[in-house]
Every structure is written in C-alpha cells, then in structure tokens.
Amino acid sequence: MKKNLLGSNISEKYKCEWVAPERTGSRKVAEILSYFGFKNNGHLVYYFNSYSYLHGGPNEKYKDYTLISNARNPYGRTYSVFKNCYPQFRDKNKENFKAFLLDNNIPKTMIINPVFDKKPDYVIRLEHISEDLMKLPFIFDVLTENQINLLSSHGKPIEDWEQFYDEETKEIVYDMVKHHFFNWGYEK
C-alpha cells in the first residue's frame, strides 16, 4: 500500500476512508460525502464551494476502516487525464493520445494511482454514481433517494473515449492499470 503522508478523506463517525482519484467525479462525491462528516486534515471535504479532499490512495493508518473509492472506466479515465492534465499535447486527437501513451519520459503516476492492497468495499463509478452512492450503508441516514439523484447529477455528459483508442492503445492502458479494472470491477 502506498503510504499517504498528507492525510486522508475520513469519516470518523462511519469509520470510512474515501479514495478520490482524479477524473472520477470526486468533486461531486465530495459535496455529498461532506453531509456525512468526511474530512481531510480536520476540514470537511466540501464546504461552501471550497474543496479540501485528497486525490491520494489509501492510508495504512485506516486499514481497518471501510474503504470507498470513486472510479471511472479506466479507458475513459486515462483519456480524460490525458485530455485535461497534459497541456503539452495541444491537439487532443487519437495520434497524440497514442504518442502520449508510448512516451516513457512522461510520468503517468496520475493514471496509475491509486494502488490498492485490497479491493475497496464500495466503488462509486462515475457512470453509475447515484446507484452506487445508494449502496453505501449510511447514505440514507441523511439523504433521500431524490436528494442523492439531484446532488449526484454530473451536469455534463461523460465523453465518449472509444474513438481515441485502437487495439494497441487499449492493451497499453490495460497493462498500465489492470489493477483498476480488477479493483473497480470493469471489463477489459
């Protein structure tokens, strides 16, 4: 397990740790989990349009807590990280995406992380955010189904990633993040 020295997204009341990888709907989920007292370094993960959560991985200190992880189809997430976090590729096309994946000089830790020692107890997939939130055992302590649906509305469509892939790039991404396919329950 990668040690997280900066803190964690924790609910002491519910004994849960929330892992919020980049490009997985973490801002939206932070707004919802703040209703349940999730904090990072003593600050609510969301408070009046201010975010205070970490994108880091699980913290060994909380290994006995229930582990919740945001997720997104690893193919879609990898393309989204490329598109939104690597400005050196001005044209976000299939050729540049492939060049990005093949360039070993570009660090891809944002794509590879988080790494888990165990499967999360609950996975909140961006593609099924409301449905997955409603599986959390504490969610109805505070919110109703209608509130969850309203609060979890993403506000923008999830971009179609398939047009940016061919068989070679799919294999590269799968090899890079097969742990995400396994831990988050996505098909290759």
N, C-alpha and C positions, 0 to 999 in steps of 0.2 A: 504494500500500500504506500503510495506516495505521501509523505508527511506534509501536512498543511500547517505552516507556522504562522500564517496570517490570521487565523480564526476560522470559524465555520458558520454555516447558516443553521441555527439550532433552535428548537423549541424545547425548553426545559420542561414545560408543563406536560407535553406529549412524548417526551424522550425520543425526539426525531431529529435526524440530521438531513438537510436538504442539499443535494448537489445540483448546481445550476450551470451546465456547460453553455458556452456561447452559442448563439443562433438556435436555441431550442425553446423559445418563448419564455425565457426566465424573467423578463420584466413583468409580463402579465401574471405569471405564477407568484412572483414576489408580492404583488399587490394583494393577491388572495391569501397567501400564507401569513402576511402581516396580521390578519384577523386572528390568527392562532398563536401570536406571540413569537414568531420566528425572528431571531435576532442574529446579528453578526457583531461581535465585539461590543455588546450592550446596546446596539442600535437596531430598531426594527428594520427588517429587510426592505420595507417600503413605508414611507411616512410623508404625506402631503407632497407628492410629486418628487420626492427625493429617494433614491435607491441606495441601499447600504449592504447589498449582498455580495458574496464572493462567487466567482466562477470556478474556484478550485475544486479539487477532488475530495474524497472522504478523508476525515481526520481520524487517525488511530485512537485518539483520546475518546472518541464517541463510538467505538466499535460495537458496544452493546446497545446502542440506540437503533431504532427503526431507521433504515436508510431509504430515502426517497430521492429519485433522480429524474430531472427533466430529460427528455430525449427527442430526437428527430431522426427520421430515416437517415442513416449515415451517408448515403449518396447525396441526398439533398442538403444535409448539413455541411458536408465537405465543399460542395459547390457554393453554398451561401457564405461560408468562411472566406473562400477564395474571392468571391464577388465583393464582399463588404469589408474585408480586412487586409487586402493586398493591393494598395493603390498603384504599385509599380506596373501592374498589368492594366493599362488604360482600357483596352478593348476586352470586354468580358465575353469572349467567344470560345467555341469548342477547342480551337487550336491553342489559344493562350492558357486555357484550363489544363490541357494536356502538358504543355510546356511547364507550367507551374508544378504539376504532379511529378514530372520527371526530373526537375531541377533539385538535386540533392543539396545544393547550397542554401536553399530556402528552408528555414526551420518550420516544421509543421506541428509543433507541440500543441497549438491551439486545437488542431484537428484530432490529434492522438489522445489528448487528455479529455476527460478524466480516465484513470485506470483504476479498476476496482479489484479488491481481493475477494469480494463476494458479490453475488448478484444483488441489486437493490431489491428491497422488499416491495416497493411500489415504484412504478415507472409512469411518468406523466409525459405521454407522447404528444408532441405539438399537433400532430394530425388528428388526435382524439382527446384534446385537452380537457373538455368538460367531462366526458365519460370517465377518463382516468382520474380526475380530481374527485369524482363522486365515489371512487373506490377507497379513498383514504378513510380510515375508521373514525376519524374525528371531524370530518368536514361538515357533517350535519349538526354538530354541536353549536355552530354559529350561523351557517348559511343554509338557505333553501336551495332546491334544485334550480328554480328560476333565477335566483341571485348568482349561482355558480355559472349558469349559462350566460347571463348578462356580463358578469365580471371577466369571464374567460374568452369572450369574443375577441378574436385576434385583431380584427379591424382591417386586415389586408389579406389577400389570398396568398397561400403558400405557393411559391414559384415552382413551376414545372422544371425539374432538374434533368429529366431524361434526355432532352435534346442536346445536352452538353457532354454526354457520355458515348463511348463506344465500348466494345468488349474489353479492350486493353485497359482503358481508364477505370472501368468497373472493377477489374481484377486488381489494379494498383490500390484503389481505395479499399477494397475488401481486405487485402493483405495488410494494409496500414491500420485498419480499425476493426478487424474481425471481432475484437473484444466488445465493441459497441453493438455489433449485430447480435452477439450472444447475450450480453447483459441486458440489452434493451428489448430483445425479442423481435428483431427484424429479420426478414428473409434475405438471403443473398440474391 
